[in-house]
Amino acid sequence: WIALYQEGVNRKFIELRERLPSWGEAVDSQVQQYLESIGMLGERVGHDSWDWECEHYFGKDGLKVKDGAPVILLSKKNE
């Protein structure tokens, strides 16, 4: 579901960006540059990549799982 959610967020970002008014070439250029940098936050270069690349969630197999490898579920530890 997270991929669908992210897709919706990206669509909404693009839609709202396209509806912005113009403030003149100089300001428009700066606004465009700012929005491009914010838009990068939604790309996989940020938090999503970290989730796969760190060992916190999937151990050393994060990138394999990202590419479709099965996730091995472990039984609960005895307390």
CNS distance restraints for C-alpha pairs under 8 A (distance, minus, plus):
assign (resid   1 and name CA) (resid   5 and name CA) 6.20 0.50 0.50
assign (resid   2 and name CA) (resid   6 and name CA) 6.04 0.50 0.50
assign (resid   3 and name CA) (resid   7 and name CA) 6.11 0.50 0.50
assign (resid   4 and name CA) (resid   8 and name CA) 6.27 0.50 0.50
assign (resid   5 and name CA) (resid   9 and name CA) 6.30 0.50 0.50
assign (resid   6 and name CA) (resid  10 and name CA) 6.12 0.50 0.50
assign (resid   6 and name CA) (resid  42 and name CA) 7.51 0.50 0.50
assign (resid   7 and name CA) (resid  11 and name CA) 6.19 0.50 0.50
assign (resid   8 and name CA) (resid  12 and name CA) 6.15 0.50 0.50
assign (resid   9 and name CA) (resid  13 and name CA) 6.13 0.50 0.50
assign (resid  10 and name CA) (resid  14 and name CA) 6.28 0.50 0.50
assign (resid  10 and name CA) (resid  42 and name CA) 7.04 0.50 0.50
assign (resid  11 and name CA) (resid  15 and name CA) 6.10 0.50 0.50
assign (resid  12 and name CA) (resid  16 and name CA) 6.08 0.50 0.50
assign (resid  13 and name CA) (resid  17 and name CA) 6.04 0.50 0.50
assign (resid  13 and name CA) (resid  39 and name CA) 7.74 0.50 0.50
assign (resid  14 and name CA) (resid  18 and name CA) 6.18 0.50 0.50
assign (resid  15 and name CA) (resid  19 and name CA) 6.57 0.50 0.50
assign (resid  16 and name CA) (resid  20 and name CA) 6.66 0.50 0.50
assign (resid  17 and name CA) (resid  35 and name CA) 7.84 0.50 0.50
assign (resid  22 and name CA) (resid  28 and name CA) 6.22 0.50 0.50
assign (resid  23 and name CA) (resid  27 and name CA) 5.74 0.50 0.50
assign (resid  23 and name CA) (resid  28 and name CA) 5.87 0.50 0.50
assign (resid  24 and name CA) (resid  28 and name CA) 5.80 0.50 0.50
assign (resid  25 and name CA) (resid  29 and name CA) 5.99 0.50 0.50
assign (resid  26 and name CA) (resid  30 and name CA) 6.61 0.50 0.50
assign (resid  27 and name CA) (resid  31 and name CA) 6.09 0.50 0.50
assign (resid  28 and name CA) (resid  32 and name CA) 6.00 0.50 0.50
assign (resid  29 and name CA) (resid  33 and name CA) 6.24 0.50 0.50
assign (resid  30 and name CA) (resid  34 and name CA) 6.18 0.50 0.50
assign (resid  31 and name CA) (resid  35 and name CA) 6.09 0.50 0.50
assign (resid  32 and name CA) (resid  36 and name CA) 6.12 0.50 0.50
assign (resid  33 and name CA) (resid  37 and name CA) 6.45 0.50 0.50
assign (resid  34 and name CA) (resid  38 and name CA) 6.38 0.50 0.50
assign (resid  35 and name CA) (resid  39 and name CA) 5.91 0.50 0.50
assign (resid  36 and name CA) (resid  40 and name CA) 6.34 0.50 0.50
assign (resid  37 and name CA) (resid  41 and name CA) 7.21 0.50 0.50
assign (resid  38 and name CA) (resid  42 and name CA) 7.69 0.50 0.50
assign (resid  39 and name CA) (resid  43 and name CA) 7.17 0.50 0.50
assign (resid  40 and name CA) (resid  45 and name CA) 7.43 0.50 0.50
assign (resid  40 and name CA) (resid  46 and name CA) 7.74 0.50 0.50
assign (resid  41 and name CA) (resid  45 and name CA) 7.47 0.50 0.50
assign (resid  41 and name CA) (resid  46 and name CA) 5.90 0.50 0.50
assign (resid  41 and name CA) (resid  47 and name CA) 7.86 0.50 0.50
assign (resid  42 and name CA) (resid  46 and name CA) 7.23 0.50 0.50
assign (resid  43 and name CA) (resid  48 and name CA) 7.79 0.50 0.50
assign (resid  44 and name CA) (resid  48 and name CA) 5.22 0.50 0.50
assign (resid  44 and name CA) (resid  49 and name CA) 5.26 0.50 0.50
assign (resid  45 and name CA) (resid  49 and name CA) 5.64 0.50 0.50
assign (resid  46 and name CA) (resid  50 and name CA) 6.59 0.50 0.50
assign (resid  47 and name CA) (resid  51 and name CA) 6.39 0.50 0.50
assign (resid  48 and name CA) (resid  52 and name CA) 6.78 0.50 0.50
assign (resid  49 and name CA) (resid  53 and name CA) 6.07 0.50 0.50
assign (resid  50 and name CA) (resid  54 and name CA) 5.72 0.50 0.50
assign (resid  51 and name CA) (resid  56 and name CA) 7.68 0.50 0.50
assign (resid  51 and name CA) (resid  57 and name CA) 7.00 0.50 0.50
assign (resid  51 and name CA) (resid  62 and name CA) 7.79 0.50 0.50
assign (resid  52 and name CA) (resid  57 and name CA) 7.55 0.50 0.50
assign (resid  52 and name CA) (resid  58 and name CA) 7.41 0.50 0.50
assign (resid  52 and name CA) (resid  62 and name CA) 4.60 0.50 0.50
assign (resid  52 and name CA) (resid  63 and name CA) 5.62 0.50 0.50
assign (resid  52 and name CA) (resid  65 and name CA) 7.89 0.50 0.50
assign (resid  52 and name CA) (resid  66 and name CA) 6.56 0.50 0.50
assign (resid  53 and name CA) (resid  62 and name CA) 5.73 0.50 0.50
assign (resid  53 and name CA) (resid  63 and name CA) 6.25 0.50 0.50
assign (resid  54 and name CA) (resid  58 and name CA) 7.95 0.50 0.50
assign (resid  54 and name CA) (resid  59 and name CA) 7.42 0.50 0.50
assign (resid  54 and name CA) (resid  60 and name CA) 7.81 0.50 0.50
assign (resid  54 and name CA) (resid  62 and name CA) 7.19 0.50 0.50
assign (resid  55 and name CA) (resid  59 and name CA) 4.02 0.50 0.50
assign (resid  55 and name CA) (resid  60 and name CA) 5.54 0.50 0.50
assign (resid  55 and name CA) (resid  61 and name CA) 7.78 0.50 0.50
assign (resid  55 and name CA) (resid  62 and name CA) 6.87 0.50 0.50
assign (resid  57 and name CA) (resid  62 and name CA) 7.32 0.50 0.50
assign (resid  58 and name CA) (resid  62 and name CA) 4.88 0.50 0.50
assign (resid  58 and name CA) (resid  65 and name CA) 7.58 0.50 0.50
assign (resid  58 and name CA) (resid  71 and name CA) 7.84 0.50 0.50
assign (resid  61 and name CA) (resid  65 and name CA) 6.11 0.50 0.50
assign (resid  62 and name CA) (resid  66 and name CA) 6.16 0.50 0.50
assign (resid  63 and name CA) (resid  67 and name CA) 6.28 0.50 0.50
assign (resid  64 and name CA) (resid  68 and name CA) 6.52 0.50 0.50
assign (resid  64 and name CA) (resid  69 and name CA) 5.38 0.50 0.50
assign (resid  65 and name CA) (resid  69 and name CA) 4.40 0.50 0.50
assign (resid  65 and name CA) (resid  70 and name CA) 6.26 0.50 0.50
assign (resid  65 and name CA) (resid  71 and name CA) 6.54 0.50 0.50
